[in-house]
Amino acid sequence: MENNGSILRVVNLQTHFHTDDGIAKAVDGVSFGIPKGKTLGLVGESGCGKSVTALSIMQLVPFPPGKIVGGSVFFKEKDLLKLSEARMRKVRGNEISMVFQEPMTSLNPVFTVGNQIMEVLRLHQKLSRRQARQKTIELLAQVRMPIPEQRIHEYPHQLSGGMKQRVMIAMALACSPAVLIADEPTTALDVTIQAQLLELINELQERLHMSVLLITHDLGVIAETANSVAVMYAGKIVEYTSAENLFASPKHPYTVGLFGSLPKLGKKRGKLAVIPGNVPNPLYFPPGCRFHPRCPHVMDMCREVIPPSAEVAWGHQAACFLYPACRQEAEAA
Amino acid sequence: MESVGENNRLLEVIDLKKHFPVKRGLFSRVQGYVRAVDGISFTIGREETLGLVGESGCGKTTTGRTILRLLEPTAGDVRFEGRSVFAFNKTELRQMRRNMQVVFQDPFGSLNPRMTVGSIVGEPLAVHRVGARRERRERVKELLQKVGLPADAVNRYPHEFSGGQRQRIGIARAVALNPKFVVCDEPVSALDVSIQAQIINLLEELQEDFGLSYLFIAHDLSVVQHVSDRVAVMYLGQIVELGDAEVIYEDPKHPYTVALLSAIPVADPKTKRKRIVLPGDVPSPVNPPRGCRFHTRCKYAKDDCKTEEPKLTDRGGGHFVACFLEESPDELRRAQGEGK
């Protein structure tokens, strides 16, 4: 997975939360890149740090308790983490924008949806009121909102969940961003509405040549939308490769376990393969490989040394001592 | 109706309706009714799992609650072992509840944060005065072990446990009285994939050990298909299709079921298929469309569908469908073939 030519490149990102009980290393050395016009899927279970990764890129991590303590986020070869807040504000929502998981809570209930989209346009593109209104109607039409001229006068509570998420997407697309970060955009929605929205995001991406960082826990959504995939576990990326590679031959025991625990449509009833135990608390990550207490292939080495990420097959990175490449990497370090 | 033999029936739901009044204005005048459940019928056999799927707002949770008489029905009947649940008085109802239990969706909201796990799981035993205090304590330990929780959990509080473990506590409470029937209302939707699989396996083990029947309510078709013997698909308060889990998956007849199946993202990038994207949203259950309730989103809708309501009829082998389409049209079938 070469990072060259990536429009957004995250290098060794570390975001920690300082709490009364200690430091939670929510994101602990995460690196990936998204080429222009492609989709990177970031998968993992709740608490693995995928949303914090997204918030770190946008520099929206609440401080305190959260703080980005290391790494870089290169956007068009500029390090965003070195920008002033004023400069960052010009990037946020303009060149990189974000769609959040909960359409119910991410819209302001006391403003009409038209108002909220117009705000983005007036702020970043300095459009006049009339131009902004015109553009807003166009944007809503683009996300296939029926009768957009009327909808702009409605308040969020008058819209269904799927419609609210369309408004969120319209808002995110308002300034034709180069990168769209979608954090679980369809998780709160029904499958048929999810299908509508995934189709819409795919179509808009092709038309606008956007790069997308799609964050989800649903491997099915990843399979249908992503070009490459990074699997996160306990603050680290454990596997990183193309979507074809990942689904054809997952390498990390965690990824293998995840696939096993999915009930498959059309398969006869039977025991599901299970990953024993629970996701570790970020305050008390186990030493060595963070997956070792749940791993069926655990070795002595795994309990002490954190496995580095290495290329275990062509274009396929994993961080697991089962693979000689990772063992060599660890010895070299 | 149905493929469950007469003497193997545990639960019978007959034309069940539950409408909620919509009140507005100064004097809270009733403006209309939300027809959450609008005439559904099915049976559940002993040691059988019936899956109930549908999108949010289709009435699946209301169905589960009305069956348990946590909500009073508007019309219709539910018979448990041949006796009408709605005819019971308070004492009889309490007796009946020993046999009918529920596992809720939200493992955070359904456990009292001020009670220890021991008293949560032991409460049904105490309420029904099962055994002496010491025996109850033993039974609680046994139950916790059964659902895979450590024995020291007895004296701890719910907040000390993760979502998956809390769901185990809720399950231990539900099976404490050796019920015959458990309503599982989205028991795994709030959990992570790896934990989901653990809970599904646990529910299946308990079913074998205790001979339980489940009404398994969920919106995730792949989970439902995995655990269920038969599946009922709900749309706007009515059942549109009901049959063996495999048949529903292999040969869905109702256009809504077909669309629902095709909308599930498949974890395999090589299956390129035509997803059927349903236009629009689910209509409001206050004013459901006339005729077939699905006609506003159905691409096969004909004039008949707009005026007449299709009845749920047997298409052979206990496969019930409520649709005027005689058989799956070619297009339907092709979409299905690609969907696999």
Interface residues (C-beta under 8 A of the other chain):
Chain A: E45 S46 S160 G162 M163 D190 V191 T192 I193 Q194 A195 Q196 L198 E199 H217 D218 L219 G220 V221 I222 A223 E224 A243 E244 F247 G257 L258 F259 G260 S261 L262 P263 K264 L265 G266 K267 K268 R269 K271 L272 A273 V274 I275 P276 N278 V279
Chain B: E55 S56 S162 G164 Q165 D192 V193 S194 I195 Q196 A197 Q198 I200 N201 E204 H219 L221 S222 V223 Q225 H226 V227 E246 Y249 E250 A259 L260 L261 S262 A263 I264 P265 V266 A267 D268 P269 K270 R275 I276 V277 L278 D281 V282 K340
